[in-house]
């Protein structure tokens, strides 16, 4: 399936008190997106992406400080239904309710990869663009655990320290800090190139996202 990737809406969310910490842009062709996600086409595509990653990580000899970084929104958890309900426009109220209700479902192919990583005894670091508040932190962990991500070594959220930084600047800085702390980041899983770029990423797993683009 081909989906036109034409940017039509830009919303900057810089405050640590709102739900996302970076700029992002919604993508057009909402009817095509809705059909592709709701009929299972996207899930089939993701299984094709995840299958070689599973084989890759199965064949690694794991050392005690080996870790994999995983993004949350549109990587570990899906916000498709929430965005469809908002007609693919940013709705702070709906997103906050989704976090509080811990209602975002797991993206199943990524959960399958996560289970392989746990079986192999990799450390798991979730790094998200969600803004840090005590409530967001507690509910994000709660949602992940409800959906099967039961072992979480660390959850890192966007804090005031990174205000004004792009997603790539923020996430690459966090990965650098983890590397400097002695962890060997052997892989990074994310739906945005900004999740993956900037070094200390290891093996890259790009989960396709036809909902929005984050710089």
N, C-alpha and C positions, 0 to 999 in steps of 0.2 A: 504494500500500500504506500502511495506517495501522499504526503500531507504538505501543503504549502506552508513554509515557515516564514510568514510575513509578520513582522512585529507591528502590533497595533495599539498596545497600551503599555505605558511605563509608569510604575509607581515606586517612589523612593521611600523606603521604610528604615529610617536611621535610628529611631529612638529605641533605647533598651527596654522600654515599657510596652512596645508593641511586638507582634509575633515573629516578624522576620527582621534580620539585621542587615540585609543587603538590598541592592537594587535588583528588580527582576521585571521581566517583560512577558506578557501573555502572548500566545501564538494564535494565528487565525485558523480558519477552516474548522470551526467548532463542531459542525455537523459531522465532518469526517472523523474528528477526534472522538466524538461521542460513540459513533458506530464502531470504530476500531477498538476502543477500550471495552465497551459493553458487550461486544460479540466475541471477545476472547482473542482477537487478533494480536493485541499487544502482549498478552500473556504468552502466546506461542512464540512471538519474536524474542521475548526475554528468555525463554527456555533455551533458545538457540544461542543466545549470548552467554548464559550462565553455564551451559554444559561444558565448554572447554575450560572455564574457570574452575569448575569442580575438579576436573581431571588434573589441572595444574596444581591446585593446593593439596590434592590427595598424594601427590608425588614429592612433596617437600618433607625433608626431615626437620622436625620442629625443635628449636632450642628454647630455653626457658623465657627469654625476653622477646621472642618473635611475636609480632602483633599485626592485626589487620584493622584498618580504619574503615568504618561504614558510615555513610550519610543516612539521614532518616527520611525526610520528606521526598516522596517519589523514588526512593531507593529501598529502604526497609519497610516503610509504610506508605500507603496510597491515599492521596487527597482527591482522587478523581470525582467521587460522588459529591464532595463538598464544593468543588469547583463547578461541576455541572449544575448544582443547585443554585449557584450564584451567577449562572450564565457566563462563566469564564471571565468574571470580573472580580477584582479583589474585594472581599467582604471580611473586614476585620472581625466583626461579630461572629460570623459563621466559623471562622478559623479558630477563634478563641474558644467557642463552644466545642469544637471538635477536639481541641486539646483537653479541655476540662472534662469532657465526657469520655475521653480515652477511646474514641470511636473509629480511628483510622485503621483499616484492615491491613494485614501484612501483605506484602507483595510476595506471592508464594515461591517463585523461582529463587528470589534472594534469600528467603527463609531457608530453603533447601540448601543453598550454599552456606549460609550461616551454620546450619546443623553439622555440615561437614567440617567447618572450621573448629567448632566446639569439640567434635569427636577427635580432631587432631591436636587439641590442646593449645591452639593459638589464643593469645590474649585478644580481646575485642574492645576497640575504642570506638564509640559512637561520637561523631563530631557533627553538630547540626547548626544551621543558620537560625534556628529558633532562638529568640531573645531569652536571656537568663532572667527568671524570677523563681522564687521558691516554688510557687504553684506550677509554673511551666515545667520545672525540673521534675517534681514529684509525679505530675500527670504524664509526662513524656515517658518516664521509666515505667509507670503503670501500664500505659498503652503498649509499649514494647513487650513487656512481660506477658500481658494478656494474649498477645498475638504470637507468642512462642519464642521471643528473644529473651529467654529466661536467665542467661548468663551474660552479664554486662560488667566488664572490668572497670570502665570509666565512661561517663557521659559528659561531654564538653559542649556547653551552649555559648552562644554569642553574648559576650559581656560588654560592659562599657569600655573596657580596655581596648576593644577593637572597633569602637564607634568611628564611622567614616571610612573604614577599610572595605575594599571589595571582598566578595566571597573568597576569591582565590588568595588574596593577601591574608585574610583571616585564617583560612584553613591551612595554608602552607606554613604560616607562622606557628600554629599549634602543632603541626607535624614536626617542625624543626625543634620545638621545645621537647616533644616526646623523644625525639632522636637524641637530643642532648642529655636527656635524663637516662639514656642507656637502652631504650627500646629499639629493636630492629623492625622497622615497618616493612613487611614483606609484600603488602598489597593494600590497595585502596579501592573501595567500591562506591560509586556515586553516579547520579543522573546528569550532572553538569560537568563540563570540562573544567570549570572553576573548582569543582571538588577534587580534581585529579592533578592539576598543574601546580608547578611551583617547587617541585623537588620532594625528596623523602617520601615517595609514593609507592615504590615497589611495583608489583604487577598491577596493571590498571584494568578495572572492570567498569565499563561504561553502560549504565542502565538507561535505555532510551526514554526520553520524556518529551511527549508532544503537547504538554500543557503549558509550560512556560520555560523561559531561558533566564538564567542568572549569571551575571558577569563576574 
